[in-house]
């Protein structure tokens, strides 16, 4: 039974890590778009 508990905890940590990476990528994209807009259109 103990292994199922450890497996559950590991799974929770894994899902949380995936969620964090997703947020990180979203923030990076938002920052890139803001920087593009701030520099203006390329000439």
Protein Blocks (a to p, Z undefined) as FASTA:
>chain_A
ZZmmmmmmmmmmmmmmmmmmmmmmmmmmmmmmmmmmmnopaZZ
